[in-house]
Amino acid sequence: MIKEWIKLVVATAFEVGWVVGLKHAENPMHWAGTVFAIIVSFYLLIQSGKKLPVGTAYAVFTGLGTAGTVMAEIFMFNEPLLFSKVGLILILLAGVIGLKMLTPSESKKEGRSA
């Protein structure tokens, strides 16, 4: 099950890449990288969704992607760092962590102890 969560986190990293790419791509090479990131991102999301609950996987994917995109804009493109943004990202991450903690592992689903 850990492998599926790792796939999901990697998918999220690629999601941040393609979202940033959509805004900042300026030449064919950048656009090719953006398309590649889209393909990898959704492939890994689909693969992780085969074992994880789809709703949880998608919520984690979009939540971490949103937080990552905002952070990339702040650190890479000099967007202003507002405490309200940070607070809202922390609330979003708390929800993502809560969903992950509430997702039963395979061993719990099968009646075994973890």
C-alpha positions in Angstrom: 0.0 0.0 0.0 2.9 2.3 0.7 4.0 1.9 -3.0 0.6 3.3 -4.1 0.9 6.4 -1.9 4.4 6.9 -3.3 3.0 6.7 -6.8 0.4 9.3 -5.8 3.0 11.7 -4.4 5.1 11.4 -7.5 2.0 12.0 -9.6 1.4 15.1 -7.6 4.9 16.4 -8.2 4.4 15.9 -12.0 1.0 17.7 -11.6 2.8 20.7 -10.1 5.2 20.6 -13.1 2.5 20.6 -15.7 0.3 23.3 -14.0 3.3 25.6 -13.8 4.2 24.6 -17.4 0.8 25.6 -18.6 1.4 29.1 -17.3 5.1 29.6 -18.1 5.8 27.5 -21.2 7.2 29.6 -24.0 8.7 27.3 -26.6 8.1 23.8 -28.0 10.6 22.2 -25.6 8.7 23.6 -22.6 5.4 22.5 -24.1 6.8 19.0 -24.7 7.8 18.9 -21.0 4.4 20.0 -20.0 2.7 17.4 -22.0 5.1 14.7 -20.7 4.3 15.8 -17.1 0.5 15.6 -17.8 0.9 12.0 -19.2 3.0 10.8 -16.3 0.9 12.6 -13.7 -2.4 11.1 -14.8 -0.8 7.6 -15.5 0.5 7.4 -11.9 -2.8 8.8 -10.5 -4.7 6.1 -12.4 -2.3 3.4 -11.2 -2.5 4.4 -7.6 -6.3 4.6 -7.9 -6.4 0.9 -8.7 -5.5 0.1 -5.1 -6.4 3.2 -3.2 -10.0 4.5 -2.8 -10.5 6.8 -5.9 -12.1 9.6 -4.0 -9.3 9.7 -1.5 -6.6 9.4 -4.1 -8.1 12.3 -6.2 -8.5 14.5 -3.1 -4.9 13.9 -2.1 -3.7 14.5 -5.7 -5.6 17.8 -6.1 -4.9 19.0 -2.5 -1.2 18.4 -2.6 -1.1 19.6 -6.2 -2.7 22.9 -5.2 -0.4 23.4 -2.3 2.7 22.5 -4.4 1.6 24.8 -7.2 1.1 27.8 -4.8 4.5 27.0 -3.2 6.2 26.8 -6.6 4.7 30.2 -7.6 6.0 31.7 -4.3 9.5 30.3 -4.5 10.2 30.1 -8.2 8.2 33.1 -9.6 8.3 35.6 -6.8 4.5 35.6 -6.0 3.9 37.4 -2.7 4.0 35.2 0.4 0.8 36.0 2.3 0.1 34.6 5.7 -3.5 34.0 4.6 -2.2 31.7 1.7 0.0 29.8 4.1 -2.8 29.3 6.6 -5.2 28.1 3.9 -2.5 25.7 2.5 -2.0 24.3 6.1 -5.8 23.7 6.4 -5.8 22.0 3.0 -2.8 19.8 4.0 -4.5 18.9 7.3 -7.5 17.7 5.3 -5.2 15.7 2.9 -3.4 14.1 5.9 -6.7 13.3 7.6 -8.0 11.5 4.4 -4.8 9.5 4.3 -5.1 8.5 7.9 -8.7 7.5 7.5 -8.0 5.3 4.4 -7.9 1.7 5.5 -4.8 -0.3 4.6 -5.1 -3.6 2.7 -4.3 -5.6 5.8 -7.2 -3.9 7.7 -9.5 -4.6 4.8 -8.7 -8.2 4.8 -9.2 -8.5 8.6 -5.5 -8.8 9.5 -3.9 -6.5 12.0 -1.3 -4.0 10.6 
